[in-house]
Amino acid sequence: SSGSSLYRAWSASCLTELEEWEAAEVEVDWLMERLPGDGKIRLLAANLYAGQGRTDDAIAELEAALEYWSEADADFRPAAEARALLAELQAAG
């Protein structure tokens, strides 16, 4: 249901912030299985992968999210966050 998806997205975000990688990955995997075309889920995955040091995976997820948001307004916050993280990862790479 959309309620459980919202909860799991919030949970994944919190777990990633806390560096609870395994628990966050369970949530992200569940969400990616059910909502692979959701840019915000791709951004969650990218944040998790970046935290885990999986830079190539993070970049792939960010690029996918930004493709979904190619028509978004410049001030659409998730897209701006994705662009910033992508630039950071590419600069560090």
C-alpha positions as CSV (number, residue, x, y, z in Angstrom):
1,S,0.0,0.0,0.0
2,S,1.1,3.6,-0.4
3,G,1.0,4.0,3.4
4,S,3.5,1.3,3.9
5,S,5.7,2.6,1.0
6,L,5.8,6.1,2.7
7,Y,6.7,4.6,6.0
8,R,9.4,2.4,4.5
9,A,10.8,5.3,2.6
10,W,10.9,7.4,5.8
11,S,12.5,4.4,7.6
12,A,15.1,3.9,5.0
13,S,16.0,7.6,5.1
14,C,16.4,7.5,8.9
15,L,18.3,4.3,8.9
16,T,20.7,5.6,6.3
17,E,21.3,8.8,8.4
18,L,22.1,6.5,11.4
19,E,24.4,4.4,9.2
20,E,22.4,1.3,9.9
21,W,23.3,0.0,6.5
22,E,21.9,-3.5,6.6
23,A,18.5,-2.4,7.9
24,A,18.4,0.5,5.4
25,E,19.2,-1.8,2.6
26,V,16.3,-4.1,3.5
27,E,13.9,-1.1,3.2
28,V,15.5,0.2,0.0
29,D,15.4,-3.2,-1.6
30,W,11.7,-3.6,-0.7
31,L,10.9,-0.2,-2.2
32,M,13.0,-0.7,-5.3
33,E,11.2,-4.0,-6.0
34,R,7.8,-2.3,-5.8
35,L,8.5,1.2,-7.1
36,P,11.5,1.0,-9.5
37,G,10.3,4.0,-11.5
38,D,10.0,6.4,-8.5
39,G,12.8,9.0,-8.6
40,K,12.6,9.6,-4.9
41,I,13.2,5.9,-4.2
42,R,16.2,6.0,-6.6
43,L,17.4,9.0,-4.6
44,L,17.0,7.1,-1.3
45,A,19.0,4.2,-2.8
46,A,21.7,6.6,-4.0
47,N,22.1,8.1,-0.5
48,L,22.4,4.6,0.9
49,Y,24.9,3.5,-1.6
50,A,27.0,6.7,-1.3
51,G,27.0,6.1,2.5
52,Q,28.2,2.6,2.0
53,G,31.0,3.7,-0.4
54,R,29.3,2.2,-3.4
55,T,29.9,5.3,-5.6
56,D,29.2,3.7,-9.0
57,D,25.9,2.3,-7.8
58,A,25.0,5.7,-6.2
59,I,25.8,7.5,-9.5
60,A,23.7,5.1,-11.5
61,E,20.7,5.6,-9.2
62,L,21.1,9.4,-9.3
63,E,21.3,9.4,-13.1
64,A,18.2,7.3,-13.3
65,A,16.3,9.6,-10.9
66,L,17.4,12.7,-12.9
67,E,16.2,11.1,-16.1
68,Y,12.7,10.7,-14.5
69,W,12.9,14.4,-13.4
70,S,14.3,15.8,-16.7
71,E,11.1,17.9,-17.1
72,A,11.0,19.0,-13.5
73,D,11.2,22.7,-12.4
74,A,14.6,23.9,-11.5
75,D,13.6,24.3,-7.9
76,F,12.2,20.8,-7.5
77,R,14.0,19.9,-4.3
78,P,14.6,16.1,-4.8
79,A,16.1,16.8,-8.3
80,A,18.3,19.6,-6.8
81,E,19.4,17.2,-4.1
82,A,20.2,14.5,-6.7
83,R,22.2,16.9,-8.8
84,A,24.2,18.1,-5.8
85,L,25.0,14.6,-4.6
86,L,25.9,13.5,-8.2
87,A,28.3,16.5,-8.5
88,E,29.9,15.7,-5.1
89,L,30.4,12.0,-6.0
90,Q,31.8,12.8,-9.5
91,A,34.2,15.3,-8.0
92,A,35.4,12.8,-5.4
93,G,35.7,10.0,-7.9
